[in-house]
Every structure is written in C-alpha cells, then in structure tokens.
Amino acid sequence: MTAHRSAAAAAVAVALPFLLTPLAAGPARAHGAPTDPVSRVVACSPEGGSRAGSAACRAAIAANGAPFTAWDNLRVAGVNGRDRQVIPDGRLCSGGLPAYRGLDLARADWPATRLTAGAPLTLAYSSTIPHTGTFRLYLTKPGYDPAKPLTWSDLPTRPFATATDPSLVKGAYRIAAKLPADRSGRHVLFTVWQNSSTADTYYSCSDVVFARAANGAAKDTGAAGAGASAKPTRAAKPAPAKTPEPSKAPPTTEAAPAPAEAATPAGDAAADRSEPVADSTAGGPATLPLVAGGAGVLLLTAGVALSRRRRRGRVG
C-alpha cells in the first residue's frame, strides 16, 4: 500500500510542472493584432476572408508550413523596450518567431489598405482581453523598397504616434493619430504593443498604399480637403455657357408639373400641350352645336323658298 502511494506521489510530482505551465501562461493571454489597417497576420488568417487567398498570403502560408490560425498571438516575452536589440533585421513582421516566419517575405503584393498622406488615422487593434500597455506606431521612411526585407533602418527612430492604456471598446483598441505628409506609394505601418500588465510585446506589419501626387498641393486634398474642394468645382461647372436654366429646371419640374412643360424645348412643349387639347375636344360636345346650327340654316332657307312660291301662285 505504501509503495502504491509513493508511486502516485512521484507521478504527480513529475506531471505538476506540465499542469501548471498553461495556468502560468494564463495572465499573458493579452492577444491582439491590427485589423484596420489590416495586418498581414490577420489578412492571411482564416479571419482574413478573400484576402487570405491572395498570392502573398498563399506564399506566406507555404513558407510558414501552417495557416495563421493564432493570428492574435504574435508576442515575444521579456523584450522590455529593447525591440531593436531583440528582434533581428528582416524578421520584424514575425517578431523573430519561427511560427510566423512567412510574414517576413519581401513582396510588393501584400493585401494593403489605402491611406492619404497627412490625413488623420484611427488604427483599430482587435484584442480579446483588456490589458494595460503602450502602443507605438512607426511608418517606413520615404524611399522604402517593399521588395527588400524590412529592417530597423527602414523605420524612423521615433514613432509618429503613441497611446498608453487606451480603452477596449467593442473588442478593439482605437489609436488616433495623424499620418506623415511626405509619404507616397507602398509602405509598412509597424505597430508595437508593449504590455505593462504582462511581460509580452506584440509586433505587427500592416501594408498601406498612399496615393501618388504630382505636387504637395495634391497631397493636401485628403479626407477633409477633398470635400471642401469638391464644392467649388461643382459650382463652377454650371457657371460657364452651358445654359444653367435647363440644369435648374429639373428640381422645379419635380415639385410642379407646369414649369416642366415650360422648361422643355418649344416644339416639344407645343406638341405636349396640343395633345391634351385634342383629347379633350375630339368627338366631344363642342362639335355638336356646329352641326345643329348648320341644319337650322338649311331649314330656314327652305321655308322662305316655299312661302315665295305660294304667294306667286295666288297672284297668278
């Protein structure tokens, strides 16, 4: 009996570390990744929809050797702000983790989000469990080449936006920022989320495309500027000699039928007006008095002729 108890105790002692490991990892389950602009790991995951079937995602999954099912678990423990010392060049998008190595492929066809240089940005970072920490947002420098592996030298030393302990609203953190105004073409938005409630740091790459502009003034017509510039151009079009009267007529014709007829060309308006008149009088009572009046004249003429003949007979 004692031997059996000793064996059972030994078995529990051996298995205990393995049983406690998942429990110890529990507090570190601060999972998340950017969904807008969409990150590579989300786009190529089963949650990515049609983007997961893109050529870049297929190549990433093949290089990875497995699908990106754990899209929200790209995290490295114990970095403590030493990102450039811990994460090697060319492996920034994977965080240096072999399980995500497919995300480091140097390609110019990753699923991307279109942005406007110099415009406001609200990054949505999906997360399953709220945790405290700081977000740092970097954008690759002008001249970035997507055909080459991403390195730390491609990123500025300082982020263009940071956010500490934002609220988790409807399953996502939202970080408000303003994009740099000197970018065009394809770039990478690199997001670092350093937890303060855990020892983990999350890394992600979101591919973005800025519209190319011929000059700086074109870049300034962003989300707000486009709406402001659209109104003058629309108002200027009717001003030239394009007969603004017909262009103004349709709103009035919808409100009242009468002006619509007046706004039509003269020939069409005459035809339109003539048809109702013909319909209202054709075969109607207005023709009957004319026929009755003609018959009366004939009867009166015949009566006068008969009376003259009778008088002549009496005289003769």
Buried (B, 14 or more C-beta within 10 A) or exposed (E): EEEEEEEEEEEEEEEEEEEEEEEEEEEBBBBBBBBBBBBBBBBBBEBBEEBBEBEBBEBBBEEBEEBBEEBBBBBBEEBEEEBBEBBEEBBBBBBBBEBBBBBBBEBEEBBBBEBBBBBEBEBBBBBEBBBEBBBBBBBBBEEBEBEEBBEBEBBEEEBBBEBEEBEBEEEBBBBEBEBBBEBEBBBBBBBBBBBEBBBBBBBBBBBBBBBEBEEEEEBBBBEEBEEEEEEEEEEEEEEEEEEEEEEEBEEEBEEEEEBBEEBBEEEEBEEEEEEEEEEEEEEEEEEEEEEEEEEEEEEEEEEEEEEEEEEEEEEE
